[in-house]
Amino acid sequence: MSFGKPDILTGNMISDYVKGKQKFNYPLQVQHGIMLHRAIDSFTDSHMATKQIKKYFQPRYRLYAGALTDIVYDYFLANDPAYFPDTGSLLDFTETCYALLQEQQAWLGPVFGKMFPYMRTQNWMYHYRFHSGIEKSFEGLRRRALHITETHSAMEIFIMHENDMLPYCHDFFESVKKFSAHTLSQLEQS
């Protein structure tokens, strides 16, 4: 969540690729985005909804259940009419994000900077709304993970329990939105 702020968006997007004190190499607002992303990660990991959704994946995927749950959140958010009332609004949102990130190219870093053109041209964020997009995200996780040999089972689990996961996601979205706004406010006041 970046609340329409390009520097915060940049920090959010690159956070996973910025290690430890490297965050101090970035402008203050990008640092805030990095710290916000990390705070959201901690909040997400400890949220009851996350714990419930992880239970579906844990028997097969153990420690990677949390990463799979994050992808599930992307799917439900992209399909939530409270945030994106139609496909056009999601498409506008993703194109705005990509344009803002393009303007922040100098701060994307080597890893995210190399990945960004593919993310944009293939519109990964828009395709989260489809099962095929989630399947590609699961497969991307498999390529990066040391101990996942396949994600076909993850997709089967997701499809089988999609309706069961939905209420947890709605609970999570409302609480993470409030948490993010409060955390960003605190960061900007510090």
C-alpha positions as CSV (number, residue, x, y, z in Angstrom):
1,M,0.0,0.0,0.0
2,S,1.5,3.2,-1.1
3,F,-1.4,5.6,-0.9
4,G,-0.6,7.2,-4.3
5,K,2.9,8.2,-3.2
6,P,5.6,7.3,-5.8
7,D,8.5,7.1,-3.4
8,I,6.5,4.9,-1.0
9,L,5.5,2.7,-3.9
10,T,9.1,2.3,-5.0
11,G,10.2,1.4,-1.5
12,N,7.3,-1.1,-1.2
13,M,8.3,-2.8,-4.5
14,I,12.0,-3.0,-3.9
15,S,11.9,-3.9,-0.2
16,D,12.5,-7.6,-0.7
17,Y,15.7,-6.9,-2.6
18,V,17.1,-4.4,-0.2
19,K,19.1,-6.0,2.6
20,G,19.6,-4.6,6.0
21,K,21.3,-1.2,6.2
22,Q,21.2,-0.9,2.4
23,K,17.9,1.0,2.9
24,F,19.9,4.0,4.0
25,N,21.3,4.3,0.4
26,Y,17.8,5.5,-0.7
27,P,15.9,8.8,-0.2
28,L,14.0,9.1,3.0
29,Q,10.5,8.5,1.5
30,V,11.8,5.4,-0.4
31,Q,13.2,4.3,3.0
32,H,9.7,4.8,4.5
33,G,8.3,2.6,1.7
34,I,10.8,-0.1,2.5
35,M,10.0,0.1,6.2
36,L,6.3,0.1,5.5
37,H,6.6,-3.0,3.4
38,R,8.5,-4.8,6.1
39,A,6.0,-3.8,8.7
40,I,3.2,-5.0,6.5
41,D,5.0,-8.3,6.1
42,S,5.2,-8.8,9.9
43,F,1.6,-7.7,10.3
44,T,0.5,-10.2,7.6
45,D,2.5,-13.1,9.1
46,S,0.9,-12.7,12.5
47,H,-2.7,-12.0,11.3
48,M,-5.3,-14.7,12.1
49,A,-6.5,-14.7,8.4
50,T,-3.0,-15.6,7.2
51,K,-2.7,-18.4,9.8
52,Q,-6.0,-19.8,8.6
53,I,-5.2,-19.7,4.9
54,K,-1.7,-21.2,5.5
55,K,-3.3,-24.3,7.0
56,Y,-4.5,-25.3,3.6
57,F,-1.0,-25.2,2.1
58,Q,1.1,-26.3,5.1
59,P,0.7,-30.1,4.9
60,R,2.2,-30.1,1.4
61,Y,4.3,-26.9,1.3
62,R,5.3,-26.4,5.0
63,L,7.4,-23.3,5.4
64,Y,6.3,-22.0,2.0
65,A,2.7,-21.8,3.0
66,G,3.1,-18.1,3.9
67,A,4.5,-17.2,0.5
68,L,1.6,-19.1,-1.2
69,T,-0.8,-17.2,1.1
70,D,0.7,-13.9,0.0
71,I,-0.1,-14.8,-3.6
72,V,-3.6,-15.8,-2.7
73,Y,-4.1,-12.3,-1.2
74,D,-3.0,-10.8,-4.5
75,Y,-5.7,-12.8,-6.3
76,F,-8.5,-11.8,-3.9
77,L,-7.4,-8.2,-3.8
78,A,-7.4,-7.9,-7.6
79,N,-10.9,-9.3,-7.6
80,D,-12.3,-7.3,-4.7
81,P,-15.0,-4.9,-6.0
82,A,-14.5,-2.7,-2.9
83,Y,-11.0,-1.8,-4.3
84,F,-11.5,-2.5,-8.0
85,P,-15.2,-2.2,-9.0
86,D,-14.4,-3.4,-12.6
87,T,-11.5,-4.6,-14.7
88,G,-10.9,-1.2,-16.0
89,S,-10.2,0.2,-12.6
90,L,-7.6,-2.5,-11.9
91,L,-6.0,-1.9,-15.3
92,D,-5.8,1.8,-14.6
93,F,-4.3,1.1,-11.2
94,T,-1.6,-1.2,-12.6
95,E,-0.7,1.2,-15.4
96,T,-0.4,4.1,-13.0
97,C,1.8,2.0,-10.7
98,Y,4.1,1.0,-13.6
99,A,4.3,4.7,-14.8
100,L,5.2,5.8,-11.3
101,L,7.9,3.1,-11.0
102,Q,9.3,4.1,-14.4
103,E,9.8,7.6,-13.1
104,Q,11.6,6.1,-10.1
105,Q,13.9,4.0,-12.3
106,A,17.0,5.3,-10.6
107,W,15.9,3.8,-7.3
108,L,14.8,0.3,-8.5
109,G,18.1,-1.4,-7.9
110,P,19.7,-4.1,-10.0
111,V,17.5,-7.0,-9.2
112,F,14.1,-5.3,-9.3
113,G,15.2,-3.0,-12.1
114,K,16.0,-6.0,-14.2
115,M,12.7,-7.7,-13.5
116,F,10.6,-4.5,-13.8
117,P,10.4,-4.4,-17.7
118,Y,8.9,-7.9,-17.7
119,M,6.5,-7.1,-14.9
120,R,5.3,-4.1,-16.9
121,T,5.1,-5.6,-20.4
122,Q,3.4,-8.8,-19.1
123,N,1.3,-6.7,-16.6
124,W,1.8,-9.1,-13.7
125,M,-0.3,-7.1,-11.3
126,Y,-3.3,-7.1,-13.6
127,H,-3.0,-10.8,-14.2
128,Y,-3.2,-11.6,-10.5
129,R,-7.0,-11.5,-11.0
130,F,-7.0,-14.7,-13.0
131,H,-6.2,-18.3,-12.0
132,S,-3.6,-18.4,-14.8
133,G,-1.8,-15.4,-13.2
134,I,-1.8,-17.0,-9.8
135,E,-0.5,-20.2,-11.3
136,K,2.4,-18.3,-12.8
137,S,3.1,-16.6,-9.5
138,F,3.1,-20.0,-7.8
139,E,5.5,-21.3,-10.5
140,G,7.7,-18.2,-10.0
141,L,7.9,-19.1,-6.3
142,R,9.0,-22.6,-7.2
143,R,11.8,-21.3,-9.4
144,R,13.1,-19.2,-6.5
145,A,12.6,-21.7,-3.7
146,L,15.0,-24.4,-2.7
147,H,12.6,-26.9,-1.5
148,I,9.6,-26.8,-3.8
149,T,9.6,-29.2,-6.7
150,E,6.2,-28.5,-8.1
151,T,3.3,-26.0,-7.6
152,H,0.5,-28.0,-9.4
153,S,-0.7,-29.2,-6.0
154,A,-0.8,-25.6,-4.7
155,M,-3.1,-24.6,-7.5
156,E,-5.3,-27.6,-6.8
157,I,-5.5,-26.7,-3.2
158,F,-6.3,-23.1,-4.0
159,I,-9.1,-24.0,-6.4
160,M,-10.5,-26.5,-4.0
161,H,-10.6,-24.0,-1.1
162,E,-11.0,-20.7,-2.9
163,N,-14.5,-20.0,-1.5
164,D,-13.3,-21.0,2.0
165,M,-10.4,-18.5,1.8
166,L,-12.4,-15.5,0.7
167,P,-13.9,-14.4,4.0
168,Y,-10.4,-14.5,5.6
169,C,-9.1,-12.3,2.9
170,H,-11.9,-9.7,3.4
171,D,-11.1,-9.6,7.1
172,F,-7.4,-9.2,6.3
173,F,-7.8,-6.4,3.7
174,E,-9.7,-4.1,6.1
175,S,-7.2,-4.6,8.9
176,V,-4.1,-4.3,6.8
177,K,-5.4,-1.1,5.2
178,K,-5.8,0.5,8.6
179,F,-2.5,-0.8,9.8
180,S,-0.7,0.5,6.7
181,A,-2.2,4.0,7.0
182,H,-1.3,4.3,10.7
183,T,2.2,2.9,10.1
184,L,2.9,5.3,7.2
185,S,1.7,8.2,9.3
186,Q,4.1,7.3,12.1
187,L,7.0,6.8,9.6
188,E,6.3,10.2,8.1
189,Q,6.2,11.9,11.5
190,S,9.5,10.4,12.7
